[in-house]
Amino acid sequence: MEYKSSGKRGTFFDGKRTVKNFLTILLICTLFSLCAETVTERENRIKALLTEVDYPCSFDDSKQKAYLYLAKGDAPRPLVVALHTWSGNYKQNCADFAEFCMENNWNFIFPNFRGPNWTPQACGSEAVVADIRDAAEYMKKIAKVDPDRVYLIGGSGGGFATLLMAARYPEMWTAVSAWCPISDLAKWHDECFRKNVGYYKHMRAAFGGDPATDPKAKAEAVKRSPVTYLNPEISCTVDISTGIRDTLVPISHALNAYNLLVDPADRIAAQDIELMQKNFQIPAKFGIPEDDPAFKAHKVLFRKQANRARITLFVGGHNILGKTGLEWLSRQSRKKPADWTPGRMTAKQSSELGR
């Protein structure tokens, strides 16, 4: 039997087979879509395994919110304090951090530390510093925490707070992992203002004025910035990473923070920082760094290590490779020298950070 369709000859059997194949493919795609977990579904699944708490904060005798997970068993286990981004709070998606801790039976807390960075009590204030410190101390009271393996991690605004806490209370942390961090608030205010990116308004609200023209606001910016406190004598191990094409937080913030953590002879020259930031390229004189499988597609382009600090520039933008950071942290202990060897691949590597 033959039929005609659009002037082309074929067989009725072939037409039925084509329809059958199409329906089979459609069914497979439908089943896959039903089985595949969305980002929101994964977030909700993992958050359901966390406990929401109000923990005591010494700054103003208040109770502050956090999500936490307690490791199982009687043996002391590592603790991760993970920090939300600039505009986030404790309800932000923390699935990458929490899932890693659950899989490895670690203690975990994700504190609010005064929420988004557009109020005077947020944005690196004394309240923020106290809240993060108190979150770690709270976990030590209610969980069995290995004192030799206490870690801090965050990206963007969380990277800013990570560097601030490493500088202000280095003795609290075995190691910290800061991703695409802001290190100088007055500098970032001016960068955002020139590009008409709204974060400068957040900082003015937090500082009580324009730090470019108001001395009191400038003093607040200085007091709240990691660059004010970072120095080569800091006792915890600090790993700083950022995507070379980060146009939201220029890479000079990460590179300048690294420079403050190392001796003058080990610092990256200002002209090299300027060239890397302007051209999104690494000067040939630095050579090709050793491959790091933990970064996967986000290939390491530049890496330098001295003292207790390391800086990495990778292929990417305003990204945090959360599980890459946690994998590195997992190899750090107060009982041994810092481990700077390349890492191993993890299942999920990168999140483009929310604003």
C-alpha positions in Angstrom: 0.0 0.0 0.0 1.3 3.4 -0.9 0.3 6.9 0.1 1.3 10.4 -1.0 2.3 13.2 1.3 3.8 16.5 0.2 4.7 14.9 -3.1 7.0 12.3 -1.6 6.6 8.6 -1.9 6.9 6.2 1.0 5.2 3.3 2.7 2.5 3.2 5.2 4.6 0.9 7.4 7.5 3.4 7.4 5.1 6.1 8.5 3.8 4.0 11.4 7.4 3.2 12.4 8.3 6.9 12.3 5.4 7.8 14.5 6.2 4.9 16.9 9.9 6.0 17.2 8.8 9.6 17.8 6.4 8.5 20.5 9.1 6.3 22.1 11.5 9.2 22.2 8.8 11.5 23.6 8.0 9.0 26.3 11.7 8.7 27.3 12.1 12.4 27.4 9.0 12.8 29.5 10.1 10.1 31.9 13.6 11.7 32.1 12.1 15.1 32.9 9.9 13.5 35.6 12.9 11.8 37.1 15.4 14.6 36.8 15.5 16.7 40.0 15.2 20.5 39.5 17.3 22.9 41.4 14.4 23.9 43.5 13.4 20.3 44.3 17.0 19.5 45.3 17.1 22.6 47.5 13.9 21.7 49.2 14.9 18.0 49.6 18.2 19.0 51.3 16.7 21.8 53.4 14.1 19.4 54.8 17.0 17.5 56.3 18.4 20.6 58.0 17.2 22.1 61.3 16.2 25.7 61.6 17.3 27.3 64.9 17.5 30.5 66.8 21.0 30.7 68.4 22.2 33.2 71.0 24.3 36.2 69.8 26.5 38.0 72.1 26.5 41.4 70.3 23.0 42.4 71.5 21.8 39.4 73.4 19.5 38.6 70.5 18.6 35.3 68.9 19.7 34.9 65.3 18.4 32.4 62.6 20.4 29.6 61.1 20.0 26.3 59.4 22.2 23.5 60.7 23.0 19.8 60.4 24.6 17.7 63.2 26.9 14.9 62.3 25.9 11.4 63.5 27.8 9.3 66.0 29.9 10.0 69.1 33.2 10.8 67.4 34.2 14.4 66.9 33.6 15.5 63.3 34.6 18.6 61.2 32.5 21.7 61.3 31.7 23.9 58.3 30.4 27.4 58.7 29.1 28.5 55.3 28.1 32.1 54.5 25.4 33.5 52.3 26.0 36.0 49.5 25.7 39.8 49.5 21.9 40.0 49.0 21.1 36.7 50.7 20.2 35.4 54.1 20.0 32.1 55.9 17.2 31.0 53.6 19.4 31.2 50.5 20.1 27.9 48.7 22.9 26.2 50.6 22.4 22.8 49.1 26.0 22.3 47.8 27.5 23.0 51.2 24.9 21.1 53.2 24.9 18.0 50.9 28.7 17.7 51.1 28.5 17.8 54.9 25.7 15.2 55.0 27.6 12.9 52.6 30.7 13.2 54.7 29.0 13.2 58.1 30.2 16.7 59.0 28.6 19.3 61.2 27.2 22.3 59.3 25.7 25.7 60.1 24.4 28.4 57.7 23.8 31.6 59.7 21.9 34.7 58.9 24.5 37.1 60.2 22.1 40.1 59.9 20.9 39.2 56.4 21.4 41.2 53.2 24.2 43.8 53.2 22.1 47.0 53.0 21.6 47.8 56.7 24.0 49.3 59.3 23.9 46.1 61.3 24.9 44.0 58.3 27.8 44.5 55.8 30.8 43.5 57.9 29.6 45.3 61.1 30.5 44.3 64.6 27.2 42.5 64.8 28.1 40.4 61.8 31.5 39.5 63.2 29.9 38.5 66.5 27.1 36.5 64.8 29.5 34.4 62.7 31.8 33.8 65.7 28.8 32.9 67.9 27.4 30.5 65.2 30.7 28.5 65.4 30.7 28.5 69.2 27.1 27.4 69.3 27.9 24.4 67.2 30.8 23.5 69.5 28.3 23.4 72.4 25.6 21.3 70.8 27.6 19.1 68.5 30.7 16.9 68.7 33.2 19.1 66.8 36.8 18.2 65.9 38.7 21.3 67.1 41.4 20.6 64.5 39.0 20.8 61.6 36.9 23.9 61.8 36.3 25.5 58.4 34.7 28.6 56.9 33.6 29.1 53.3 31.6 31.7 51.2 31.4 33.4 47.9 30.8 37.0 46.8 29.4 38.7 49.9 30.1 35.4 51.7 33.6 35.5 50.4 33.9 39.1 51.8 32.7 37.9 55.2 35.0 34.9 55.0 38.1 37.1 54.6 36.9 39.4 57.3 36.5 36.6 59.8 39.8 35.0 58.8 41.5 38.4 59.5 39.6 39.3 62.7 39.5 35.8 64.3 42.1 33.6 62.6 42.5 31.4 65.6 39.0 30.1 65.2 39.5 28.5 61.8 41.7 25.7 60.6 41.3 27.0 57.0 39.0 29.2 55.0 37.9 29.2 51.4 36.9 32.6 49.9 35.4 32.8 46.4 35.2 36.0 44.3 35.5 38.1 47.5 35.1 41.8 48.0 38.1 42.9 50.1 37.9 46.7 50.1 34.4 48.2 50.5 35.3 51.8 49.7 37.0 50.6 46.5 34.0 48.4 45.5 31.6 51.3 46.3 33.5 53.5 43.8 33.6 50.7 41.2 29.9 50.0 41.5 29.1 53.8 41.4 31.1 54.3 38.2 29.3 51.4 36.5 25.9 52.4 38.0 25.6 49.0 39.7 23.2 49.3 42.6 25.3 47.8 45.3 26.8 51.3 46.0 23.4 52.2 47.3 23.5 49.2 49.7 26.9 50.4 51.1 25.7 54.0 51.6 22.8 52.7 53.5 25.1 50.5 55.7 27.7 53.2 56.2 25.3 56.1 56.7 26.6 58.0 53.7 28.8 58.2 50.7 32.3 57.0 51.6 33.8 59.0 48.8 32.6 62.3 50.4 31.6 61.6 54.0 34.5 61.0 56.4 32.3 59.1 58.9 31.0 56.8 56.1 34.6 56.3 54.8 35.6 55.3 58.4 32.8 52.7 58.4 33.9 51.3 55.1 37.5 51.0 56.3 36.4 49.4 59.7 34.3 46.8 57.9 36.8 45.8 55.1 39.1 42.8 55.2 42.0 44.7 53.8 42.2 46.7 57.1 43.0 43.5 59.0 44.7 41.1 56.6 48.4 40.5 57.3 51.2 37.9 56.8 51.0 36.8 60.4 47.4 35.4 60.2 47.5 31.9 61.7 44.7 30.1 59.7 45.2 28.8 56.1 43.5 31.0 53.5 42.6 29.9 50.0 41.2 32.6 47.6 39.7 31.8 44.2 38.0 33.9 41.6 37.0 33.7 37.9 39.2 35.8 35.7 36.2 37.3 33.9 34.4 38.5 37.0 33.0 41.9 36.1 30.9 42.3 39.2 33.7 42.0 41.8 37.0 42.8 39.9 39.8 40.3 40.4 42.0 43.0 42.0 40.0 42.4 45.3 41.2 38.8 45.5 44.7 39.6 44.3 45.1 42.5 46.7 43.9 40.4 49.6 46.4 37.7 48.7 49.2 40.3 48.6 48.4 41.4 52.2 48.7 37.8 53.4 52.2 37.2 52.1 55.6 38.8 52.5 56.5 41.7 50.1 58.8 39.6 48.1 56.0 37.2 47.2 53.4 39.8 46.2 52.0 40.2 42.7 53.0 43.5 41.1 50.4 46.2 40.8 51.0 46.5 37.0 50.4 42.7 36.6 47.1 42.9 38.5 46.0 45.8 36.4 46.9 43.9 33.1 45.1 40.7 34.2 42.0 42.6 35.3 41.9 44.7 32.1 42.7 42.0 29.5 41.3 38.9 31.2 44.6 37.3 30.5 47.6 36.0 32.4 51.0 37.5 31.4 53.2 34.9 29.7 55.9 35.3 32.3 53.8 33.5 34.9 53.8 30.3 32.9 51.2 27.6 32.9 50.0 26.3 36.3 49.7 22.7 37.2 46.3 21.3 36.3 43.8 20.9 39.1 41.1 18.3 38.4 38.9 19.7 41.1 38.2 22.7 38.9 37.0 20.6 35.9 35.9 23.0 33.1 36.9 26.0 35.2 40.5 25.5 34.2 43.1 27.0 36.5 44.8 29.9 34.7 47.0 31.4 37.4 48.0 30.2 40.9 50.4 31.5 43.5 51.1 30.3 47.0 53.2 31.7 49.9 53.0 31.7 53.7 49.6 30.3 54.6 47.8 31.7 51.6 47.0 30.8 48.0 45.4 32.7 45.1 43.8 31.0 42.1 42.3 32.6 38.9 40.2 30.2 36.9 38.1 30.2 33.7 34.8 31.7 34.8 33.1 34.8 36.1 31.4 35.5 39.4 31.4 31.8 40.4 31.8 29.7 43.5 32.9 26.1 43.1 31.4 25.1 46.4 32.3 21.4 46.5 35.8 22.2 45.1 36.3 24.5 48.0 35.0 21.9 50.5 37.1 19.2 49.0 40.2 21.4 49.6 39.1 22.2 53.1 38.6 18.5 53.8 42.4 18.0 53.5 43.3 20.7 56.0 44.1 20.0 59.7 45.7 21.9 62.5 47.8 18.7 63.0 49.7 19.0 59.7 51.0 21.6 57.3 48.6 23.0 54.7 47.8 20.7 51.8 48.2 22.7 48.5 48.2 19.7 46.2 45.6 19.5 43.3 42.2 18.2 44.3 39.9 15.5 43.0 36.8 15.9 41.0 33.4 16.2 42.8 30.0 15.6 41.4 28.8 19.3 41.1 31.4 21.9 40.7 30.1 25.4 40.0 27.3 27.8 40.9 26.9 31.2 39.2 26.4 33.4 42.3 23.2 35.3 42.8 23.5 38.9 43.4 
